[in-house]
Amino acid sequence: MATTTAKTQLLDLLTEPLKGCKGLHVDQQHPMRRVMRMPDRKVRDHLDQLKASHCSRT
């Protein structure tokens, strides 16, 4: 998976609960900056953990 794709997917998962909320653009900026600064391996690890926790809840 390309780094950009992994970062995009991670951001989508992190901001999904905020969709439909007023002020989403402001709230989204903090996680976006943190994800963009993360090393590639860490992004993929976080993405794997989020996907695993999401699948275990369904």
N, CA, C, O and CB atoms as a CASP TS submission, in Angstrom:
PFRMAT TS
TARGET T0000
AUTHOR 0000-0000-0000
METHOD Language model
MODEL 1
PARENT N/A
ATOM      1  N   MET     1       0.843  -1.167   0.000  1.00  0.00           N
ATOM      2  CA  MET     1       0.000   0.000   0.000  1.00  0.00           C
ATOM      3  C   MET     1       0.894   1.237   0.000  1.00  0.00           C
ATOM      4  O   MET     1       1.869   1.313   0.747  1.00  0.00           O
ATOM      5  CB  MET     1      -0.962  -0.006   1.215  1.00  0.00           C
ATOM      6  N   ALA     2       0.557   2.170  -0.821  1.00  0.00           N
ATOM      7  CA  ALA     2       1.328   3.406  -0.897  1.00  0.00           C
ATOM      8  C   ALA     2       1.136   4.213   0.387  1.00  0.00           C
ATOM      9  O   ALA     2       0.093   4.140   1.037  1.00  0.00           O
ATOM     10  CB  ALA     2       0.910   4.240  -2.134  1.00  0.00           C
ATOM     11  N   THR     3       2.141   4.964   0.726  1.00  0.00           N
ATOM     12  CA  THR     3       2.090   5.766   1.944  1.00  0.00           C
ATOM     13  C   THR     3       0.907   6.733   1.924  1.00  0.00           C
ATOM     14  O   THR     3       0.201   6.880   2.921  1.00  0.00           O
ATOM     15  CB  THR     3       3.396   6.539   2.124  1.00  0.00           C
ATOM     16  N   THR     4       0.698   7.384   0.795  1.00  0.00           N
ATOM     17  CA  THR     4      -0.402   8.352   0.687  1.00  0.00           C
ATOM     18  C   THR     4      -1.737   7.666   0.907  1.00  0.00           C
ATOM     19  O   THR     4      -2.607   8.209   1.589  1.00  0.00           O
ATOM     20  CB  THR     4      -0.386   9.048  -0.685  1.00  0.00           C
ATOM     21  N   THR     5      -1.911   6.487   0.342  1.00  0.00           N
ATOM     22  CA  THR     5      -3.154   5.743   0.509  1.00  0.00           C
ATOM     23  C   THR     5      -3.351   5.352   1.964  1.00  0.00           C
ATOM     24  O   THR     5      -4.460   5.468   2.485  1.00  0.00           O
ATOM     25  CB  THR     5      -3.160   4.497  -0.380  1.00  0.00           C
ATOM     26  N   ALA     6      -2.305   4.895   2.627  1.00  0.00           N
ATOM     27  CA  ALA     6      -2.399   4.498   4.029  1.00  0.00           C
ATOM     28  C   ALA     6      -2.760   5.707   4.896  1.00  0.00           C
ATOM     29  O   ALA     6      -3.599   5.599   5.790  1.00  0.00           O
ATOM     30  CB  ALA     6      -1.070   3.866   4.506  1.00  0.00           C
ATOM     31  N   LYS     7      -2.142   6.837   4.640  1.00  0.00           N
ATOM     32  CA  LYS     7      -2.436   8.042   5.423  1.00  0.00           C
ATOM     33  C   LYS     7      -3.866   8.511   5.181  1.00  0.00           C
ATOM     34  O   LYS     7      -4.542   8.943   6.115  1.00  0.00           O
ATOM     35  CB  LYS     7      -1.447   9.166   5.074  1.00  0.00           C
ATOM     36  N   THR     8      -4.328   8.430   3.944  1.00  0.00           N
ATOM     37  CA  THR     8      -5.700   8.814   3.623  1.00  0.00           C
ATOM     38  C   THR     8      -6.693   7.909   4.329  1.00  0.00           C
ATOM     39  O   THR     8      -7.674   8.387   4.900  1.00  0.00           O
ATOM     40  CB  THR     8      -5.931   8.771   2.113  1.00  0.00           C
ATOM     41  N   GLN     9      -6.449   6.607   4.294  1.00  0.00           N
ATOM     42  CA  GLN     9      -7.347   5.662   4.957  1.00  0.00           C
ATOM     43  C   GLN     9      -7.364   5.882   6.466  1.00  0.00           C
ATOM     44  O   GLN     9      -8.425   5.835   7.088  1.00  0.00           O
ATOM     45  CB  GLN     9      -6.931   4.221   4.642  1.00  0.00           C
ATOM     46  N   LEU    10      -6.211   6.120   7.050  1.00  0.00           N
ATOM     47  CA  LEU    10      -6.136   6.365   8.491  1.00  0.00           C
ATOM     48  C   LEU    10      -6.904   7.632   8.851  1.00  0.00           C
ATOM     49  O   LEU    10      -7.647   7.644   9.833  1.00  0.00           O
ATOM     50  CB  LEU    10      -4.666   6.479   8.949  1.00  0.00           C
ATOM     51  N   LEU    11      -6.738   8.684   8.082  1.00  0.00           N
ATOM     52  CA  LEU    11      -7.476   9.928   8.341  1.00  0.00           C
ATOM     53  C   LEU    11      -8.978   9.719   8.223  1.00  0.00           C
ATOM     54  O   LEU    11      -9.746  10.254   9.023  1.00  0.00           O
ATOM     55  CB  LEU    11      -7.028  11.026   7.373  1.00  0.00           C
ATOM     56  N   ASP    12      -9.404   8.943   7.229  1.00  0.00           N
ATOM     57  CA  ASP    12     -10.831   8.660   7.072  1.00  0.00           C
ATOM     58  C   ASP    12     -11.386   7.932   8.288  1.00  0.00           C
ATOM     59  O   ASP    12     -12.471   8.257   8.769  1.00  0.00           O
ATOM     60  CB  ASP    12     -11.074   7.830   5.810  1.00  0.00           C
ATOM     61  N   LEU    13     -10.646   6.951   8.783  1.00  0.00           N
ATOM     62  CA  LEU    13     -11.103   6.208   9.957  1.00  0.00           C
ATOM     63  C   LEU    13     -11.127   7.077  11.211  1.00  0.00           C
ATOM     64  O   LEU    13     -12.026   6.948  12.043  1.00  0.00           O
ATOM     65  CB  LEU    13     -10.211   5.000  10.189  1.00  0.00           C
ATOM     66  N   LEU    14     -10.147   7.956  11.344  1.00  0.00           N
ATOM     67  CA  LEU    14     -10.085   8.821  12.522  1.00  0.00           C
ATOM     68  C   LEU    14     -11.163   9.899  12.520  1.00  0.00           C
ATOM     69  O   LEU    14     -11.667  10.274  13.579  1.00  0.00           O
ATOM     70  CB  LEU    14      -8.726   9.469  12.611  1.00  0.00           C
ATOM     71  N   THR    15     -11.516  10.395  11.349  1.00  0.00           N
ATOM     72  CA  THR    15     -12.485  11.486  11.277  1.00  0.00           C
ATOM     73  C   THR    15     -13.906  11.012  11.010  1.00  0.00           C
ATOM     74  O   THR    15     -14.830  11.826  11.014  1.00  0.00           O
ATOM     75  CB  THR    15     -12.077  12.453  10.208  1.00  0.00           C
ATOM     76  N   GLU    16     -14.105   9.733  10.782  1.00  0.00           N
ATOM     77  CA  GLU    16     -15.444   9.204  10.499  1.00  0.00           C
ATOM     78  C   GLU    16     -16.466   9.569  11.580  1.00  0.00           C
ATOM     79  O   GLU    16     -17.583   9.963  11.243  1.00  0.00           O
ATOM     80  CB  GLU    16     -15.378   7.694  10.354  1.00  0.00           C
ATOM     81  N   PRO    17     -16.120   9.450  12.873  1.00  0.00           N
ATOM     82  CA  PRO    17     -17.106   9.831  13.890  1.00  0.00           C
ATOM     83  C   PRO    17     -17.473  11.316  13.871  1.00  0.00           C
ATOM     84  O   PRO    17     -18.510  11.698  14.414  1.00  0.00           O
ATOM     85  CB  PRO    17     -16.584   9.472  15.251  1.00  0.00           C
ATOM     86  N   LEU    18     -16.652  12.147  13.265  1.00  0.00           N
ATOM     87  CA  LEU    18     -16.908  13.591  13.241  1.00  0.00           C
ATOM     88  C   LEU    18     -17.774  14.036  12.069  1.00  0.00           C
ATOM     89  O   LEU    18     -18.223  15.181  12.030  1.00  0.00           O
ATOM     90  CB  LEU    18     -15.606  14.334  13.198  1.00  0.00           C
ATOM     91  N   LYS    19     -18.013  13.131  11.108  1.00  0.00           N
ATOM     92  CA  LYS    19     -18.782  13.512   9.924  1.00  0.00           C
ATOM     93  C   LYS    19     -20.177  13.954  10.334  1.00  0.00           C
ATOM     94  O   LYS    19     -20.829  13.321  11.166  1.00  0.00           O
ATOM     95  CB  LYS    19     -18.860  12.342   8.918  1.00  0.00           C
ATOM     96  N   GLY    20     -20.617  15.041   9.741  1.00  0.00           N
ATOM     97  CA  GLY    20     -21.922  15.586  10.044  1.00  0.00           C
ATOM     98  C   GLY    20     -21.929  16.563  11.200  1.00  0.00           C
ATOM     99  O   GLY    20     -22.956  17.181  11.482  1.00  0.00           O
ATOM    100  N   CYS    21     -20.802  16.713  11.873  1.00  0.00           N
ATOM    101  CA  CYS    21     -20.708  17.650  12.999  1.00  0.00           C
ATOM    102  C   CYS    21     -20.309  19.028  12.483  1.00  0.00           C
ATOM    103  O   CYS    21     -19.548  19.154  11.524  1.00  0.00           O
ATOM    104  CB  CYS    21     -19.685  17.147  14.061  1.00  0.00           C
ATOM    105  N   LYS    22     -20.832  20.043  13.130  1.00  0.00           N
ATOM    106  CA  LYS    22     -20.404  21.403  12.791  1.00  0.00           C
ATOM    107  C   LYS    22     -18.957  21.566  13.248  1.00  0.00           C
ATOM    108  O   LYS    22     -18.559  21.031  14.283  1.00  0.00           O
ATOM    109  CB  LYS    22     -21.338  22.487  13.458  1.00  0.00           C
ATOM    110  N   GLY    23     -18.196  22.294  12.484  1.00  0.00           N
ATOM    111  CA  GLY    23     -16.800  22.516  12.835  1.00  0.00           C
ATOM    112  C   GLY    23     -15.886  21.364  12.434  1.00  0.00           C
ATOM    113  O   GLY    23     -14.764  21.262  12.931  1.00  0.00           O
ATOM    114  N   LEU    24     -16.352  20.502  11.547  1.00  0.00           N
ATOM    115  CA  LEU    24     -15.548  19.346  11.135  1.00  0.00           C
ATOM    116  C   LEU    24     -14.204  19.778  10.573  1.00  0.00           C
ATOM    117  O   LEU    24     -13.181  19.162  10.871  1.00  0.00           O
ATOM    118  CB  LEU    24     -16.299  18.515  10.098  1.00  0.00           C
ATOM    119  N   HIS    25     -14.194  20.814   9.776  1.00  0.00           N
ATOM    120  CA  HIS    25     -12.940  21.245   9.151  1.00  0.00           C
ATOM    121  C   HIS    25     -11.897  21.595  10.203  1.00  0.00           C
ATOM    122  O   HIS    25     -10.731  21.232  10.051  1.00  0.00           O
ATOM    123  CB  HIS    25     -13.183  22.450   8.234  1.00  0.00           C
ATOM    124  N   VAL    26     -12.280  22.274  11.239  1.00  0.00           N
ATOM    125  CA  VAL    26     -11.351  22.656  12.302  1.00  0.00           C
ATOM    126  C   VAL    26     -10.906  21.419  13.075  1.00  0.00           C
ATOM    127  O   VAL    26      -9.716  21.258  13.348  1.00  0.00           O
ATOM    128  CB  VAL    26     -12.001  23.684  13.256  1.00  0.00           C
ATOM    129  N   ASP    27     -11.847  20.542  13.431  1.00  0.00           N
ATOM    130  CA  ASP    27     -11.515  19.346  14.194  1.00  0.00           C
ATOM    131  C   ASP    27     -10.651  18.374  13.406  1.00  0.00           C
ATOM    132  O   ASP    27      -9.866  17.626  13.987  1.00  0.00           O
ATOM    133  CB  ASP    27     -12.775  18.656  14.640  1.00  0.00           C
ATOM    134  N   GLN    28     -10.792  18.382  12.097  1.00  0.00           N
ATOM    135  CA  GLN    28     -10.052  17.453  11.247  1.00  0.00           C
ATOM    136  C   GLN    28      -8.592  17.864  11.093  1.00  0.00           C
ATOM    137  O   GLN    28      -7.749  17.018  10.794  1.00  0.00           O
ATOM    138  CB  GLN    28     -10.707  17.359   9.880  1.00  0.00           C
ATOM    139  N   GLN    29      -8.279  19.122  11.286  1.00  0.00           N
ATOM    140  CA  GLN    29      -6.924  19.600  11.061  1.00  0.00           C
ATOM    141  C   GLN    29      -5.909  18.994  12.032  1.00  0.00           C
ATOM    142  O   GLN    29      -4.783  18.697  11.631  1.00  0.00           O
ATOM    143  CB  GLN    29      -6.894  21.099  11.170  1.00  0.00           C
ATOM    144  N   HIS    30      -6.281  18.806  13.288  1.00  0.00           N
ATOM    145  CA  HIS    30      -5.353  18.260  14.272  1.00  0.00           C
ATOM    146  C   HIS    30      -4.920  16.833  13.919  1.00  0.00           C
ATOM    147  O   HIS    30      -3.719  16.577  13.844  1.00  0.00           O
ATOM    148  CB  HIS    30      -5.990  18.283  15.656  1.00  0.00           C
ATOM    149  N   PRO    31      -5.848  15.896  13.700  1.00  0.00           N
ATOM    150  CA  PRO    31      -5.394  14.548  13.333  1.00  0.00           C
ATOM    151  C   PRO    31      -4.670  14.528  11.988  1.00  0.00           C
ATOM    152  O   PRO    31      -3.748  13.734  11.796  1.00  0.00           O
ATOM    153  CB  PRO    31      -6.581  13.594  13.288  1.00  0.00           C
ATOM    154  N   MET    32      -5.073  15.386  11.063  1.00  0.00           N
ATOM    155  CA  MET    32      -4.421  15.402   9.755  1.00  0.00           C
ATOM    156  C   MET    32      -2.950  15.773   9.891  1.00  0.00           C
ATOM    157  O   MET    32      -2.090  15.144   9.274  1.00  0.00           O
ATOM    158  CB  MET    32      -5.130  16.384   8.812  1.00  0.00           C
ATOM    159  N   ARG    33      -2.659  16.795  10.700  1.00  0.00           N
ATOM    160  CA  ARG    33      -1.254  17.189  10.896  1.00  0.00           C
ATOM    161  C   ARG    33      -0.457  16.070  11.561  1.00  0.00           C
ATOM    162  O   ARG    33       0.682  15.803  11.177  1.00  0.00           O
ATOM    163  CB  ARG    33      -1.167  18.470  11.746  1.00  0.00           C
ATOM    164  N   ARG    34      -1.055  15.417  12.558  1.00  0.00           N
ATOM    165  CA  ARG    34      -0.346  14.342  13.258  1.00  0.00           C
ATOM    166  C   ARG    34      -0.053  13.176  12.327  1.00  0.00           C
ATOM    167  O   ARG    34       1.051  12.632  12.343  1.00  0.00           O
ATOM    168  CB  ARG    34      -1.160  13.858  14.458  1.00  0.00           C
ATOM    169  N   VAL    35      -1.034  12.785  11.513  1.00  0.00           N
ATOM    170  CA  VAL    35      -0.847  11.654  10.598  1.00  0.00           C
ATOM    171  C   VAL    35       0.199  11.997   9.544  1.00  0.00           C
ATOM    172  O   VAL    35       1.033  11.156   9.207  1.00  0.00           O
ATOM    173  CB  VAL    35      -2.184  11.270   9.921  1.00  0.00           C
ATOM    174  N   MET    36       0.167  13.210   9.024  1.00  0.00           N
ATOM    175  CA  MET    36       1.125  13.571   7.979  1.00  0.00           C
ATOM    176  C   MET    36       2.562  13.581   8.491  1.00  0.00           C
ATOM    177  O   MET    36       3.498  13.384   7.716  1.00  0.00           O
ATOM    178  CB  MET    36       0.779  14.930   7.406  1.00  0.00           C
ATOM    179  N   ARG    37       2.741  13.808   9.785  1.00  0.00           N
ATOM    180  CA  ARG    37       4.098  13.801  10.361  1.00  0.00           C
ATOM    181  C   ARG    37       4.569  12.403  10.757  1.00  0.00           C
ATOM    182  O   ARG    37       5.755  12.213  11.027  1.00  0.00           O
ATOM    183  CB  ARG    37       4.146  14.709  11.577  1.00  0.00           C
ATOM    184  N   MET    38       3.675  11.431  10.796  1.00  0.00           N
ATOM    185  CA  MET    38       4.045  10.080  11.238  1.00  0.00           C
ATOM    186  C   MET    38       4.912   9.370  10.202  1.00  0.00           C
ATOM    187  O   MET    38       4.749   9.580   9.000  1.00  0.00           O
ATOM    188  CB  MET    38       2.788   9.250  11.519  1.00  0.00           C
ATOM    189  N   PRO    39       5.830   8.532  10.668  1.00  0.00           N
ATOM    190  CA  PRO    39       6.591   7.683   9.744  1.00  0.00           C
ATOM    191  C   PRO    39       5.652   6.664   9.088  1.00  0.00           C
ATOM    192  O   PRO    39       4.627   6.295   9.660  1.00  0.00           O
ATOM    193  CB  PRO    39       7.754   6.955  10.490  1.00  0.00           C
ATOM    194  N   ASP    40       6.011   6.223   7.899  1.00  0.00           N
ATOM    195  CA  ASP    40       5.167   5.317   7.123  1.00  0.00           C
ATOM    196  C   ASP    40       4.786   4.061   7.904  1.00  0.00           C
ATOM    197  O   ASP    40       3.624   3.656   7.902  1.00  0.00           O
ATOM    198  CB  ASP    40       5.874   4.926   5.843  1.00  0.00           C
ATOM    199  N   ARG    41       5.750   3.454   8.563  1.00  0.00           N
ATOM    200  CA  ARG    41       5.491   2.202   9.282  1.00  0.00           C
ATOM    201  C   ARG    41       4.471   2.406  10.407  1.00  0.00           C
ATOM    202  O   ARG    41       3.607   1.560  10.637  1.00  0.00           O
ATOM    203  CB  ARG    41       6.800   1.638   9.858  1.00  0.00           C
ATOM    204  N   LYS    42       4.586   3.532  11.096  1.00  0.00           N
ATOM    205  CA  LYS    42       3.670   3.817  12.191  1.00  0.00           C
ATOM    206  C   LYS    42       2.244   4.025  11.670  1.00  0.00           C
ATOM    207  O   LYS    42       1.279   3.590  12.298  1.00  0.00           O
ATOM    208  CB  LYS    42       4.140   5.054  12.969  1.00  0.00           C
ATOM    209  N   VAL    43       2.121   4.689  10.524  1.00  0.00           N
ATOM    210  CA  VAL    43       0.798   4.888   9.911  1.00  0.00           C
ATOM    211  C   VAL    43       0.172   3.544   9.589  1.00  0.00           C
ATOM    212  O   VAL    43      -0.999   3.312   9.889  1.00  0.00           O
ATOM    213  CB  VAL    43       0.902   5.752   8.628  1.00  0.00           C
ATOM    214  N   ARG    44       0.940   2.667   8.987  1.00  0.00           N
ATOM    215  CA  ARG    44       0.404   1.338   8.624  1.00  0.00           C
ATOM    216  C   ARG    44       0.035   0.535   9.875  1.00  0.00           C
ATOM    217  O   ARG    44      -0.973  -0.171   9.879  1.00  0.00           O
ATOM    218  CB  ARG    44       1.438   0.550   7.778  1.00  0.00           C
ATOM    219  N   ASP    45       0.834   0.638  10.923  1.00  0.00           N
ATOM    220  CA  ASP    45       0.515  -0.057  12.175  1.00  0.00           C
ATOM    221  C   ASP    45      -0.791   0.454  12.774  1.00  0.00           C
ATOM    222  O   ASP    45      -1.637  -0.337  13.190  1.00  0.00           O
ATOM    223  CB  ASP    45       1.655   0.115  13.187  1.00  0.00           C
ATOM    224  N   HIS    46      -0.955   1.767  12.816  1.00  0.00           N
ATOM    225  CA  HIS    46      -2.188   2.356  13.345  1.00  0.00           C
ATOM    226  C   HIS    46      -3.391   1.951  12.490  1.00  0.00           C
ATOM    227  O   HIS    46      -4.461   1.649  13.017  1.00  0.00           O
ATOM    228  CB  HIS    46      -2.070   3.894  13.403  1.00  0.00           C
ATOM    229  N   LEU    47      -3.207   1.948  11.187  1.00  0.00           N
ATOM    230  CA  LEU    47      -4.282   1.575  10.272  1.00  0.00           C
ATOM    231  C   LEU    47      -4.688   0.123  10.502  1.00  0.00           C
ATOM    232  O   LEU    47      -5.879  -0.189  10.544  1.00  0.00           O
ATOM    233  CB  LEU    47      -3.848   1.786   8.806  1.00  0.00           C
ATOM    234  N   ASP    48      -3.724  -0.751  10.649  1.00  0.00           N
ATOM    235  CA  ASP    48      -4.015  -2.164  10.919  1.00  0.00           C
ATOM    236  C   ASP    48      -4.760  -2.334  12.240  1.00  0.00           C
ATOM    237  O   ASP    48      -5.696  -3.129  12.328  1.00  0.00           O
ATOM    238  CB  ASP    48      -2.717  -2.980  10.943  1.00  0.00           C
ATOM    239  N   GLN    49      -4.351  -1.598  13.257  1.00  0.00           N
ATOM    240  CA  GLN    49      -5.015  -1.691  14.576  1.00  0.00           C
ATOM    241  C   GLN    49      -6.449  -1.191  14.499  1.00  0.00           C
ATOM    242  O   GLN    49      -7.345  -1.814  15.067  1.00  0.00           O
ATOM    243  CB  GLN    49      -4.237  -0.882  15.638  1.00  0.00           C
ATOM    244  N   LEU    50      -6.684  -0.082  13.810  1.00  0.00           N
ATOM    245  CA  LEU    50      -8.035   0.443  13.681  1.00  0.00           C
ATOM    246  C   LEU    50      -8.933  -0.501  12.899  1.00  0.00           C
ATOM    247  O   LEU    50     -10.089  -0.714  13.265  1.00  0.00           O
ATOM    248  CB  LEU    50      -8.007   1.799  13.012  1.00  0.00           C
ATOM    249  N   LYS    51      -8.403  -1.064  11.828  1.00  0.00           N
ATOM    250  CA  LYS    51      -9.195  -2.014  11.037  1.00  0.00           C
ATOM    251  C   LYS    51      -9.516  -3.261  11.853  1.00  0.00           C
ATOM    252  O   LYS    51     -10.631  -3.778  11.786  1.00  0.00           O
ATOM    253  CB  LYS    51      -8.445  -2.404   9.749  1.00  0.00           C
ATOM    254  N   ALA    52      -8.545  -3.743  12.621  1.00  0.00           N
ATOM    255  CA  ALA    52      -8.772  -4.936  13.442  1.00  0.00           C
ATOM    256  C   ALA    52      -9.807  -4.658  14.532  1.00  0.00           C
ATOM    257  O   ALA    52     -10.662  -5.502  14.798  1.00  0.00           O
ATOM    258  CB  ALA    52      -7.451  -5.413  14.074  1.00  0.00           C
ATOM    259  N   SER    53      -9.740  -3.492  15.159  1.00  0.00           N
ATOM    260  CA  SER    53     -10.718  -3.182  16.210  1.00  0.00           C
ATOM    261  C   SER    53     -12.107  -2.944  15.618  1.00  0.00           C
ATOM    262  O   SER    53     -13.117  -3.271  16.241  1.00  0.00           O
ATOM    263  CB  SER    53     -10.270  -1.947  17.013  1.00  0.00           C
ATOM    264  N   HIS    54     -12.152  -2.379  14.426  1.00  0.00           N
ATOM    265  CA  HIS    54     -13.444  -2.151  13.779  1.00  0.00           C
ATOM    266  C   HIS    54     -14.081  -3.481  13.387  1.00  0.00           C
ATOM    267  O   HIS    54     -15.288  -3.657  13.552  1.00  0.00           O
ATOM    268  CB  HIS    54     -13.280  -1.249  12.537  1.00  0.00           C
ATOM    269  N   CYS    55     -13.297  -4.408  12.877  1.00  0.00           N
ATOM    270  CA  CYS    55     -13.823  -5.724  12.480  1.00  0.00           C
ATOM    271  C   CYS    55     -14.258  -6.536  13.685  1.00  0.00           C
ATOM    272  O   CYS    55     -15.216  -7.304  13.594  1.00  0.00           O
ATOM    273  CB  CYS    55     -12.775  -6.503  11.686  1.00  0.00           C
ATOM    274  N   SER    56     -13.584  -6.388  14.802  1.00  0.00           N
ATOM    275  CA  SER    56     -13.935  -7.167  16.000  1.00  0.00           C
ATOM    276  C   SER    56     -15.234  -6.677  16.626  1.00  0.00           C
ATOM    277  O   SER    56     -15.880  -7.424  17.360  1.00  0.00           O
ATOM    278  CB  SER    56     -12.805  -7.096  17.031  1.00  0.00           C
ATOM    279  N   ARG    57     -15.629  -5.431  16.350  1.00  0.00           N
ATOM    280  CA  ARG    57     -16.879  -4.891  16.899  1.00  0.00           C
ATOM    281  C   ARG    57     -18.103  -5.305  16.105  1.00  0.00           C
ATOM    282  O   ARG    57     -19.218  -5.233  16.623  1.00  0.00           O
ATOM    283  CB  ARG    57     -16.810  -3.391  16.953  1.00  0.00           C
ATOM    284  N   THR    58     -17.933  -5.731  14.877  1.00  0.00           N
ATOM    285  CA  THR    58     -19.093  -6.071  14.040  1.00  0.00           C
ATOM    286  C   THR    58     -19.480  -7.506  14.177  1.00  0.00           C
ATOM    287  O   THR    58     -20.435  -7.951  13.540  1.00  0.00           O
ATOM    288  CB  THR    58     -18.815  -5.770  12.597  1.00  0.00           C
TER
END
